[in-house]
Amino acid sequence: MGASRLMEASLCYDARMKKRPGGTAHLSISLPKEEAKILKRRAKRIYGGNVSRVISDAIRYVAYEEGRDALIASFGRTGKPTPAEAQRLDVEFGLSAKKSA
């Protein structure tokens, strides 16, 4: 491989790897192969292969659930919704799972 081809590949890679605003943290995680396939398939379908975007979506959903659970807990025992009420809340906030194509 000539030096010009190596430089071309390097420039293409650098052009796609733009820094995100707000800073990022690099993580290394281990997942079962089937779960990794699911992430990669969704990343390819929705975000042009960007697995980090899929992970960010999942984290936002977890953060929503944590906030919802903390709010419910603040009401004490009388504030616990039924599973149907919790599902209705998810739908109203646009967080219910959508069927994949």
FINU-876780 format. One record per residue: x, y, z of N, C-alpha, C, O in turn. Coordinates in steps of 0.02 Angstrom, whole numbers. Example, Ala and Ser with C-alpha at 12.3 -4.5 7.8 and 13.67 -1.06 7.14 Angstrom:
<nodes>
NODE  neast nnorth    nup caeast canorth   caup  ceast cnorth    cup  oeast onorth    oup
NODE    660   -284    390    615    -225    390    660   -165    390    712   -166    423
NODE    642   -112    354    684     -53    357    645      2    394    670     57    402
</nodes>
This chain:
<nodes>
NODE  neast nnorth    nup caeast canorth   caup  ceast cnorth    cup  oeast onorth    oup
NODE     43    -59      0      0       0      0     45     62      0     90     67     42
NODE     33    108    -47     74     167    -51     57    217      3      4    213     34
NODE    103    263     16     93     314     68     32    358     53     -2    379    100
NODE     18    371    -10    -39     414    -27   -105    380     -9   -151    414     14
NODE   -110    315    -18   -172     279      0   -181    278     75   -237    284    100
NODE   -127    270    112   -130     270    185   -153    338    210   -195    341    256
NODE   -128    391    181   -147     458    201   -221    470    185   -257    501    225
NODE   -243    447    127   -313     457    108   -360    423    157   -410    452    179
NODE   -344    361    176   -386     325    224   -385    360    291   -437    365    324
NODE   -328    385    311   -323     419    375   -364    484    375   -398    499    424
NODE   -362    521    321   -401     583    317   -476    570    318   -513    607    350
NODE   -498    518    284   -570     501    284   -593    483    354   -647    504    376
NODE   -552    446    389   -570     426    457   -574    488    502   -622    495    540
NODE   -525    531    499   -523     591    541   -582    637    527   -608    670    572
NODE   -603    641    464   -658     686    446   -723    665    479   -765    707    496
NODE   -733    599    488   -795     576    518   -796    580    594   -849    581    624
NODE   -738    582    624   -734     579    697   -731    649    727   -679    671    752
NODE   -786    685    725   -789     752    752   -801    749    827   -835    704    852
NODE   -772    797    863   -783     800    935   -854    823    949   -882    865    914
NODE   -883    794   1001   -951     812   1020   -949    868   1072   -903    872   1113
NODE   -999    912   1069  -1001     966   1119  -1014    937   1189  -1049    887   1195
NODE   -986    968   1239   -997     946   1308   -949    894   1332   -950    875   1391
NODE   -906    870   1290   -857     820   1310   -886    750   1311   -947    741   1315
NODE   -843    701   1306   -864     632   1306   -819    591   1352   -766    614   1372
NODE   -842    533   1368   -802     485   1407   -798    421   1365   -848    399   1337
NODE   -739    392   1361   -730     331   1324   -740    272   1373   -707    270   1425
NODE   -784    226   1355   -797     168   1397   -781    104   1358   -787    103   1297
NODE   -761     54   1393   -752     -11   1364   -799    -58   1400   -794    -66   1461
NODE   -845    -89   1364   -893    -134   1395   -891   -202   1361   -871   -209   1303
NODE   -912   -252   1398   -918    -319   1370   -991   -339   1372  -1025   -331   1422
NODE  -1015   -364   1316  -1085    -385   1310  -1087   -455   1280  -1042   -476   1245
NODE  -1141   -490   1294  -1151    -553   1258  -1156   -538   1183  -1181   -486   1163
NODE  -1131   -584   1142  -1129    -572   1070  -1197   -554   1041  -1201   -511    997
NODE  -1249   -586   1064  -1316    -573   1037  -1338   -501   1052  -1368   -469   1009
NODE  -1322   -476   1111  -1340    -407   1129  -1299   -357   1087  -1325   -306   1065
NODE  -1235   -373   1075  -1194    -329   1033  -1221   -327    962  -1220   -274    930
NODE  -1245   -383    937  -1274    -385    870  -1336   -341    866  -1348   -306    817
NODE  -1376   -343    920  -1437    -301    922  -1418   -227    919  -1448   -189    881
NODE  -1369   -207    959  -1346    -137    959  -1320   -117    890  -1339    -64    864
NODE  -1279   -158    860  -1250    -141    795  -1303   -139    741  -1301    -95    697
NODE  -1351   -185    743  -1405    -185    693  -1446   -121    698  -1462    -90    647
NODE  -1464   -102    759  -1503     -41    769  -1462     21    749  -1489     67    718
NODE  -1398     22    767  -1355      78    749  -1352     86    673  -1355    142    647
NODE  -1345     31    638  -1341      33    565  -1407     58    535  -1407     97    488
NODE  -1463     34    563  -1529      51    536  -1548    123    549  -1578    155    506
NODE  -1530    150    608  -1555     216    627  -1501    270    623  -1517    326    603
NODE  -1440    255    642  -1388     306    649  -1327    296    605  -1273    319    622
NODE  -1335    263    549  -1278     254    504  -1220    215    535  -1163    226    516
NODE  -1235    171    582  -1184     130    613  -1156    156    679  -1111    125    708
NODE  -1180    213    703  -1153     244    763  -1183    211    826  -1238    228    847
NODE  -1147    163    854  -1170     126    912  -1176    172    973  -1220    161   1015
NODE  -1133    222    978  -1136     268   1035  -1204    303   1039  -1229    315   1093
NODE  -1234    318    981  -1299     351    981  -1353    304   1009  -1398    326   1045
NODE  -1348    240    993  -1396     191   1020  -1388    186   1095  -1438    184   1131
NODE  -1326    184   1119  -1313     181   1191  -1341    244   1224  -1371    240   1278
NODE  -1331    302   1194  -1357     365   1222  -1433    363   1227  -1462    386   1276
NODE  -1466    336   1176  -1539     329   1179  -1560    286   1238  -1606    303   1275
NODE  -1525    230   1247  -1541     185   1302  -1530    219   1369  -1570    210   1415
NODE  -1477    257   1375  -1462     291   1438  -1516    344   1453  -1536    352   1510
NODE  -1538    380   1401  -1592     429   1412  -1655    395   1437  -1690    422   1480
NODE  -1670    336   1410  -1729     300   1433  -1721    278   1506  -1768    284   1545
NODE  -1663    253   1523  -1650     232   1593  -1655    293   1639  -1683    288   1693
NODE  -1627    350   1618  -1631     411   1659  -1703    432   1669  -1722    454   1724
NODE  -1745    426   1616  -1816     442   1623  -1847    396   1676  -1883    419   1720
NODE  -1834    331   1671  -1863     283   1719  -1840    298   1790  -1880    294   1837
NODE  -1777    315   1798  -1751     331   1865  -1787    393   1893  -1807    393   1951
NODE  -1795    444   1852  -1831     504   1873  -1903    490   1889  -1930    515   1939
NODE  -1935    450   1846  -2005     432   1858  -2012    394   1923  -2057    407   1963
NODE  -1967    346   1934  -1970     306   1996  -1958    349   2058  -1990    339   2109
NODE  -1912    397   2053  -1899     442   2110  -1960    486   2124  -1977    498   2182
NODE  -1992    510   2071  -2052     551   2080  -2108    510   2113  -2140    534   2159
NODE  -2118    451   2089  -2170     407   2117  -2154    392   2190  -2199    394   2233
NODE  -2091    377   2205  -2072     362   2274  -2083    422   2320  -2097    413   2379
NODE  -2078    483   2293  -2087     542   2335  -2160    549   2358  -2173    584   2407
NODE  -2207    516   2324  -2277     518   2344  -2293    466   2397  -2348    465   2425
NODE  -2245    423   2412  -2257     371   2461  -2298    315   2432  -2303    307   2371
NODE  -2326    276   2476  -2362     216   2456  -2421    230   2410  -2437    190   2366
NODE  -2455    286   2420  -2514     301   2380  -2497    322   2309  -2542    325   2266
NODE  -2434    336   2295  -2415     360   2229  -2392    306   2182  -2367    322   2128
NODE  -2398    243   2200  -2373     189   2156  -2425    172   2103  -2481    151   2119
NODE  -2407    183   2038  -2455     168   1985  -2459     94   1971  -2414     55   1986
NODE  -2514     75   1943  -2521       5   1920  -2479     -2   1857  -2459     48   1827
NODE  -2465    -64   1836  -2428     -72   1773  -2462    -38   1714  -2428    -10   1671
NODE  -2528    -39   1712  -2564      -6   1657  -2554     70   1660  -2546    102   1608
NODE  -2556     98   1720  -2545     170   1727  -2473    189   1708  -2462    241   1676
NODE  -2426    148   1727  -2356     162   1709  -2347    159   1634  -2311    200   1605
NODE  -2379    111   1601  -2376     106   1528  -2408    167   1496  -2382    193   1446
NODE  -2464    190   1523  -2498     250   1496  -2452    311   1502  -2449    352   1456
NODE  -2417    317   1558  -2370     372   1567  -2314    368   1514  -2295    419   1485
NODE  -2289    309   1502  -2237     301   1451  -2263    323   1383  -2227    356   1346
NODE  -2324    304   1366  -2353     323   1302  -2362    399   1298  -2345    429   1247
NODE  -2388    429   1352  -2399     501   1352  -2334    540   1346  -2333    595   1316
NODE  -2279    514   1372  -2214     548   1367  -2176    527   1304  -2119    547   1294
NODE  -2208    486   1262  -2176     465   1200  -2119    416   1211  -2073    413   1170
NODE  -2122    378   1265  -2067     333   1281  -2085    259   1275  -2046    216   1295
NODE  -2143    245   1247  -2161     175   1239  -2121    145   1181  -2105    180   1133
NODE  -2107     82   1186  -2067      49   1134  -2106     48   1069  -2165     32   1067
NODE  -2071     66   1015  -2101      64    950  -2080      0    916  -2024    -23    926
NODE  -2124    -29    877  -2107     -91    842  -2058    -76    787  -2065    -28    750
NODE  -2007   -118    782  -1956    -109    730  -1983   -135    664  -2027   -178    661
NODE  -1955   -108    612  -1976    -129    544  -1948   -197    527  -1961   -222    472
</nodes>
